[in-house]
Amino acid sequence: PPEMMKMAEDKAKNIQLAWEKVKELRGW
């Protein structure tokens, strides 16, 4: 269903954003 796809996309986006933050904090 479309809503499942949306949720998966949002989750992936959040994970990506979290990674960017982690990289920034670690100075990568």
N, CA, C and O of each residue as an XYZ file, in Angstrom:
112
protein
N       0.832     -1.224      0.000
C       0.000      0.000      0.000
C       0.861      1.266      0.000
O       1.979      1.254      0.516
N       0.353      2.347     -0.570
C       1.121      3.601     -0.670
C       1.576      4.131      0.679
O       2.692      4.635      0.801
N       0.724      4.022      1.693
C       1.120      4.588      2.999
C       2.330      3.854      3.570
O       3.150      4.445      4.272
N       2.433      2.557      3.260
C       3.596      1.803      3.731
C       4.857      2.335      3.041
O       5.899      2.506      3.674
N       4.744      2.589      1.746
C       5.879      3.130      1.000
C       6.294      4.470      1.591
O       7.479      4.752      1.770
N       5.292      5.288      1.891
C       5.574      6.621      2.449
C       6.326      6.474      3.766
O       7.324      7.157      4.000
N       5.846      5.588      4.617
C       6.494      5.398      5.916
C       7.941      4.940      5.736
O       8.847      5.418      6.420
N       8.140      4.014      4.811
C       9.493      3.501      4.571
C      10.396      4.628      4.070
O      11.553      4.740      4.475
N       9.846      5.459      3.180
C      10.639      6.573      2.646
C      11.016      7.544      3.755
O      12.163      7.982      3.848
N      10.040      7.876      4.594
C      10.313      8.814      5.692
C      11.376      8.236      6.619
O      12.267      8.951      7.078
N      11.277      6.937      6.888
C      12.238      6.306      7.782
C      13.644      6.398      7.190
O      14.607      6.732      7.881
N      13.737      6.094      5.898
C      15.040      6.144      5.224
C      15.603      7.558      5.294
O      16.797      7.757      5.520
N      14.720      8.538      5.095
C      15.163      9.938      5.119
C      15.685     10.285      6.512
O      16.727     10.925      6.656
N      14.946      9.854      7.531
C      15.356     10.161      8.906
C      16.709      9.534      9.210
O      17.563     10.154      9.843
N      16.898      8.297      8.753
C      18.170      7.621      8.999
C      19.300      8.377      8.318
O      20.380      8.551      8.883
N      19.031      8.827      7.090
C      20.059      9.573      6.351
C      20.415     10.852      7.100
O      21.589     11.188      7.252
N      19.379     11.566      7.569
C      19.622     12.816      8.291
C      20.422     12.535      9.555
O      21.341     13.280      9.894
N      20.072     11.464     10.248
C      20.779     11.112     11.475
C      22.251     10.851     11.168
O      23.133     11.270     11.918
N      22.515     10.148     10.049
C      23.896      9.859      9.670
C      24.668     11.142      9.423
O      25.812     11.292      9.852
N      24.011     12.078      8.713
C      24.676     13.359      8.431
C      25.065     14.039      9.737
O      26.162     14.585      9.858
N      24.160     14.002     10.717
C      24.437     14.624     12.021
C      25.613     13.934     12.691
O      26.514     14.592     13.211
N      25.604     12.614     12.677
C      26.680     11.857     13.318
C      28.014     12.199     12.673
O      29.013     12.422     13.357
N      28.013     12.238     11.344
C      29.257     12.557     10.629
C      29.747     13.940     11.029
O      30.936     14.140     11.275
N      28.822     14.892     11.093
C      29.208     16.260     11.472
C      29.813     16.267     12.866
O      30.861     16.872     13.094
N      29.146     15.586     13.804
C      29.624     15.580     15.183
C      31.014     14.955     15.270
O      31.861     15.410     16.039
N      31.241     13.906     14.474
C      32.533     13.225     14.532
C      33.577     13.923     13.675
O      34.763     13.598     13.738
N      33.131     14.887     12.872
C      34.073     15.620     12.039
C      34.526     14.830     10.834
O      35.669     14.966     10.397
N      33.639     13.995     10.284
C      33.997     13.224      9.091
C      33.695     14.047      7.868
O      33.920     13.591      6.746
